[in-house]
Amino acid sequence: MKEQIILGIDPGTTIMGFGVIRVKGKTMEFVQLNELNLTKYSDHYLKLKLIFERTIELIDTFNPDSIAIEAPFFGKNVQSMLKLGRAQGVAMAAGLSREVPITEYLPKKIKMAITGNGNASKEQVAKMLQSMLGLKSLPKNLDATDGLAAAVCHFYNQDKLGGDKSYSGWSSFVKQNQDKLTK
């Protein structure tokens, strides 16, 4: 039975949370969860560079078979949406540069997969992950558990990928995003 590693990322320009799980058959086990804290940096471009480098480092360390990334949700603040989208794009570019397949999940879908409630709080998601994966403690910031939740959501949904966007490399990204191309 082939072992599989899934890297989950919750992109952010203040904190990027991530989690790694190992899958053997129908069982998953916790590998790591952590965060990249970017609060001490004021330069947005430096933050994007650090997100890219950390994602590459995670890929090179854990050699994931796939990356699950939380898609930005549409809030009222356009400026924060743009920043979040850039953070997500940079993390995706890192994965694509290493040819790791990427799947985006909406926050509601991730919450639904973990708790059965698409409107669950970050705390409810974290507690459920703690119970499911036998985590001894939870991190202070729950961005790390959000990244882990993306990985677990992918584990539950990888056989029925429909409606979520999935990319295996630059060519598949371009093919699925013709509307974003300028000709």
C-alpha positions in Angstrom: 0.0 0.0 0.0 1.5 3.3 -1.2 2.1 5.9 1.4 1.1 9.5 0.6 2.1 12.8 2.1 -0.4 15.8 2.0 0.7 19.3 2.8 -2.1 21.7 3.8 -1.6 25.5 3.7 -3.7 28.3 5.0 -2.1 31.3 3.2 -1.9 34.6 4.9 0.3 37.7 4.8 0.3 37.9 8.6 0.6 34.2 9.4 0.8 31.3 7.0 -0.4 28.1 8.7 0.6 24.7 7.5 0.1 21.1 8.4 1.4 17.8 7.1 -0.3 14.4 7.3 0.8 10.9 6.1 -1.8 8.7 4.6 -1.5 4.9 4.5 -4.5 3.3 2.8 -7.6 4.7 4.6 -5.8 5.9 7.7 -4.0 9.2 8.2 -1.5 10.2 10.8 -0.2 13.6 12.0 3.3 14.6 10.9 3.6 18.3 11.6 1.8 21.6 12.1 3.4 25.0 12.3 3.2 28.5 11.1 5.3 31.2 9.4 4.8 34.3 11.4 5.2 37.4 9.2 4.0 40.0 11.7 7.4 41.6 12.2 7.8 42.4 8.4 6.2 45.5 7.0 7.3 45.1 3.4 4.5 43.1 1.5 6.9 41.9 -1.2 9.3 40.6 1.4 6.4 38.7 3.0 5.5 37.1 -0.4 9.2 36.1 -0.9 9.2 34.5 2.5 6.0 32.6 1.8 7.4 31.3 -1.4 10.7 30.3 0.2 9.0 28.6 3.2 6.6 26.7 0.9 9.6 25.5 -1.2 11.4 24.4 2.0 8.3 22.5 3.2 8.1 20.7 -0.2 11.8 19.9 -0.2 11.5 18.6 3.4 8.4 16.5 3.3 8.1 15.8 -0.4 4.3 15.9 -0.5 2.3 14.0 -3.1 -0.2 16.8 -3.1 -0.9 20.3 -1.6 -4.3 21.3 -0.3 -4.7 25.1 0.0 -7.4 27.2 1.5 -8.9 29.4 -1.1 -9.4 33.1 -0.1 -13.0 33.9 0.8 -14.7 37.0 -0.4 -14.7 39.5 2.4 -15.7 43.2 2.5 -12.2 44.5 2.4 -10.9 44.4 -1.1 -7.3 45.3 -0.1 -7.0 42.4 2.3 -8.6 40.1 -0.4 -5.8 41.1 -2.8 -3.1 40.5 -0.2 -4.6 37.1 0.6 -4.9 36.2 -3.1 -1.2 37.1 -3.6 -0.1 35.0 -0.6 -2.1 32.1 -2.0 -0.7 32.6 -5.5 2.8 32.6 -4.2 2.3 29.4 -2.3 0.7 27.8 -5.3 3.6 29.0 -7.6 6.0 27.3 -5.2 4.1 24.0 -5.5 3.7 24.3 -9.2 7.5 25.0 -9.6 8.1 21.7 -7.9 5.3 20.0 -9.9 3.3 19.1 -6.9 -0.5 18.8 -7.6 -2.5 21.5 -5.9 -6.2 21.5 -4.9 -8.0 24.6 -3.5 -10.8 24.2 -1.0 -13.2 26.9 0.2 -13.1 27.5 3.9 -16.7 26.3 4.3 -15.8 23.0 2.6 -12.8 22.5 4.9 -14.9 23.2 8.0 -17.6 20.8 6.7 -15.1 18.0 6.1 -13.6 18.3 9.6 -16.7 19.1 11.8 -19.7 18.4 9.6 -20.6 22.1 10.0 -19.5 24.6 7.3 -19.9 27.5 9.7 -17.8 26.0 12.5 -15.4 28.2 14.4 -11.6 28.0 14.1 -11.7 26.6 17.7 -14.2 23.9 16.8 -12.1 22.8 13.8 -8.9 22.8 16.0 -10.6 20.7 18.7 -11.9 18.2 16.2 -8.5 17.9 14.6 -7.0 17.4 18.1 -9.4 14.5 18.7 -9.0 13.0 15.2 -5.2 13.0 15.1 -4.4 12.7 18.8 -2.7 16.0 19.1 -1.4 16.6 22.6 -1.9 20.4 22.5 -3.1 23.1 20.1 -1.0 26.0 18.9 -1.6 29.5 20.2 -2.6 30.8 16.7 -5.1 28.6 15.0 -3.7 29.3 11.5 -1.6 26.2 11.8 -4.6 24.0 12.5 -6.3 25.7 9.5 -3.4 24.5 7.4 -3.7 21.0 8.9 -7.5 21.1 8.3 -6.9 21.7 4.6 -4.7 18.6 4.4 -7.3 16.5 6.2 -10.1 17.9 4.0 -8.0 16.8 1.0 -7.7 13.3 2.5 -11.4 13.0 2.8 -12.1 14.5 -0.7 -9.3 13.3 -2.9 -11.4 10.5 -4.4 -14.3 12.8 -5.2 -12.7 16.0 -6.5 -15.5 17.9 -8.2 -16.0 21.6 -8.1 -12.7 22.4 -6.4 -9.9 23.5 -8.5 -7.0 21.2 -8.9 -3.7 21.8 -10.8 -0.9 19.3 -11.5 1.5 21.9 -13.0 1.7 25.2 -14.9 0.1 23.8 -18.1 -3.0 22.5 -16.2 -3.2 25.8 -14.4 -3.2 27.7 -17.6 -5.6 25.3 -19.3 -8.1 25.7 -16.4 -7.8 29.5 -16.2 -8.1 30.6 -19.8 -10.4 33.5 -18.6 -7.4 35.0 -16.6 -5.1 35.1 -19.6 -4.5 38.2 -21.7 -4.1 37.5 -25.3 
